[in-house]
Amino acid sequence: MDLTTLLLIALALALDCFAVALAACIRPGERFRGAMRIALAFGLFQAGMPVLGWLAGHTLSDLISGFDHWVAFGLLAFVGLRMIRGGISAGMGRGSPCLDATHLLVLSVATSMDALAVGVSLALLSSGILVPCLVIGLSAFCISFLGAVLGGVAAERWGKTMEVLGGVVLIGIGIQILVTHLAS
């Protein structure tokens, strides 16, 4: 696989991460730290899932491709609904869970399901995995960091509204993934 193709794949995978990071709830005053947590989690999962997909692609490709879109949709809808509920019911004070470890893990898995499928494709193409997983992970890290910082600025200004909007965006991304896979 040539470098241009790899960079385009990495960028395409990172766009979901950007949208989710932009919508993520970061507590006011913790913009850099929160953005770093999101970027590290998304970057690690985006780098690791192609490896899992690549390994599975050699043995279980039919099993993975049949339901990955449903898993991504379910995870994004679950977290999105919780964000909407939190934005409507609770304030954005110090006690607000915002993006706790559980939500971050769920979002990391949900945004990296496409990377898992890319790993399966790489295995079917008899391609190597080390360079692609590093490029994909680094791209996801950088773009997620940018999205989280931009989203953090908006959250400091509009608080609860951003949390509700973030939940709606996550559900929308989940629906888009589902529709795209079902239509093809």
Residue pairs with C-beta under 8 A, 6 or more apart in sequence:
1 122
1 125
1 127
1 132
6 131
6 132
6 135
7 135
7 139
9 118
9 132
9 136
10 132
10 135
10 136
10 138
10 139
10 140
11 139
11 143
13 46
13 112
13 114
13 115
13 118
13 136
13 139
13 140
14 46
14 136
14 139
14 140
14 142
14 143
14 144
15 143
16 111
16 114
16 173
16 177
17 42
17 46
17 111
17 140
17 143
17 144
17 147
18 143
18 144
18 146
18 147
19 147
19 169
19 173
20 42
20 76
20 107
20 110
20 111
20 144
20 147
20 169
20 170
20 173
21 35
21 38
21 39
21 42
21 143
21 144
21 145
21 146
21 147
21 148
21 151
22 147
22 148
22 150
22 151
22 154
22 166
22 169
23 83
23 151
23 162
23 165
23 166
23 167
23 169
23 170
24 34
24 38
24 98
24 99
24 107
24 147
24 148
24 151
24 166
25 83
25 86
25 92
25 96
25 98
25 99
25 155
25 162
25 163
25 166
26 34
26 35
26 38
26 98
26 99
26 148
26 151
26 152
26 155
27 34
27 92
27 94
27 96
27 98
28 92
28 155
28 156
28 159
30 152
31 148
31 149
31 152
31 153
31 156
32 149
34 98
34 99
34 148
34 152
35 144
35 145
35 148
35 149
35 152
36 145
37 99
37 104
38 99
38 104
38 144
38 145
38 147
38 148
39 140
39 141
39 142
39 144
39 145
39 148
40 141
41 104
41 105
41 107
41 108
42 107
42 108
42 111
42 112
42 140
42 141
42 144
43 137
43 138
43 140
43 141
43 144
44 108
44 137
45 108
45 109
45 111
45 112
45 115
45 140
46 111
46 112
46 115
46 136
46 137
46 139
46 140
46 141
47 133
47 134
47 136
47 137
47 138
47 140
48 112
48 133
48 137
49 112
49 113
49 115
49 116
49 119
50 115
50 116
50 118
50 119
50 122
50 129
50 132
50 133
50 136
51 119
51 129
51 133
52 116
52 119
53 64
53 115
53 116
53 117
53 118
53 119
53 120
53 121
53 122
53 123
54 119
54 120
54 122
54 123
54 129
55 119
55 123
56 63
56 64
56 116
56 119
56 120
56 123
57 64
57 119
57 120
57 121
57 122
57 123
57 124
58 123
61 120
61 123
61 124
64 116
64 117
64 120
65 117
65 120
68 113
68 114
68 116
68 117
68 181
69 113
69 177
69 178
69 180
69 181
69 182
70 178
71 109
71 110
71 113
72 110
72 111
72 113
72 114
72 174
72 177
72 178
73 174
73 175
73 177
73 178
74 174
75 106
75 107
75 109
75 110
75 174
76 107
76 110
76 170
76 171
76 173
76 174
76 177
77 170
77 171
77 174
78 106
79 103
79 106
79 107
79 110
79 167
79 170
80 166
80 167
80 168
80 169
80 170
80 171
80 174
81 167
81 171
82 103
82 167
83 163
83 164
83 166
83 167
83 170
84 163
84 164
84 167
84 168
85 167
86 96
86 97
86 163
86 167
87 160
87 161
87 162
87 163
87 164
87 166
87 167
88 160
88 164
90 96
91 159
91 160
92 98
92 155
92 159
92 160
92 163
97 103
98 163
99 107
107 170
110 174
113 177
114 177
115 136
118 132
118 136
119 129
119 133
122 128
122 129
122 132
123 129
151 162
151 166
154 162
155 162
155 163
